Amino acid sequence: MKISMNKYVRKLVEDAPKDMLGMAKTPAAGHLFMTNPECEKLPEKTTQIFYQIGAKLLYLCRSKWQDIQTAVSFLGM
């Protein structure tokens, strides 16, 4: 049996706002855990989009791609 989530990932990327798109060699780079407590909060609409994408990524990492779990879990805190 082969399990593929290509369509799910493609839709997730297509639905993401263009300013959230980017590339990385690893989902958990060294700077992942660096935070800035003085930064501005995201606008409510952007926050909702961020959480929706985060929930979809949680589903993805629990279903297929465990290697993104550390990064996704930290972003969901």
C-alpha positions in Angstrom: 0.0 0.0 0.0 1.2 3.5 -0.8 -0.1 6.5 1.1 0.3 9.9 -0.6 -0.8 13.3 0.6 0.5 15.2 -2.4 -2.9 16.8 -3.1 -3.3 17.8 0.5 0.1 19.4 0.6 -0.4 21.1 -2.7 -3.8 22.6 -1.6 -2.2 23.7 1.7 0.5 25.6 -0.1 -1.9 27.1 -2.7 -4.2 28.3 0.1 -1.4 29.9 2.1 -1.1 33.7 1.8 1.8 34.6 -0.6 3.7 36.4 2.1 3.9 33.2 4.2 5.5 31.2 1.4 9.2 30.4 1.4 11.7 27.6 1.3 14.0 26.0 3.9 16.4 23.1 3.9 15.0 21.9 7.1 11.7 22.6 9.0 13.6 23.0 12.3 16.6 25.3 11.6 18.7 26.6 14.5 16.8 29.8 14.7 13.4 28.1 15.1 13.3 28.5 18.9 14.4 32.2 18.9 11.5 34.5 19.7 11.1 38.2 20.1 8.7 39.0 22.9 8.6 42.7 21.8 7.4 42.1 18.3 4.0 43.3 17.2 1.1 40.8 17.3 -0.4 39.6 14.0 -3.7 41.1 12.9 -6.7 38.9 13.8 -7.3 37.8 10.2 -3.7 36.8 9.8 -3.7 35.0 13.2 -6.7 32.9 12.1 -5.0 32.0 8.8 -1.8 31.1 10.8 -3.8 28.8 13.1 -5.7 27.1 10.2 -2.4 26.3 8.5 -0.9 25.1 11.7 -3.8 22.7 12.3 -3.4 21.4 8.8 0.3 20.9 9.3 -0.3 19.1 12.6 -2.6 16.7 10.8 0.1 16.2 8.1 2.9 15.6 10.5 0.8 13.1 12.5 -0.3 11.3 9.4 2.8 11.2 7.2 5.6 13.6 7.8 6.9 13.2 11.3 10.1 15.2 10.5 8.1 18.5 10.7 6.6 17.7 14.1 9.1 19.7 16.2 8.7 22.9 14.1 4.9 22.6 13.8 4.5 21.9 17.5 6.7 24.9 18.5 4.8 27.3 16.2 1.5 26.1 17.7 2.5 27.2 21.2 
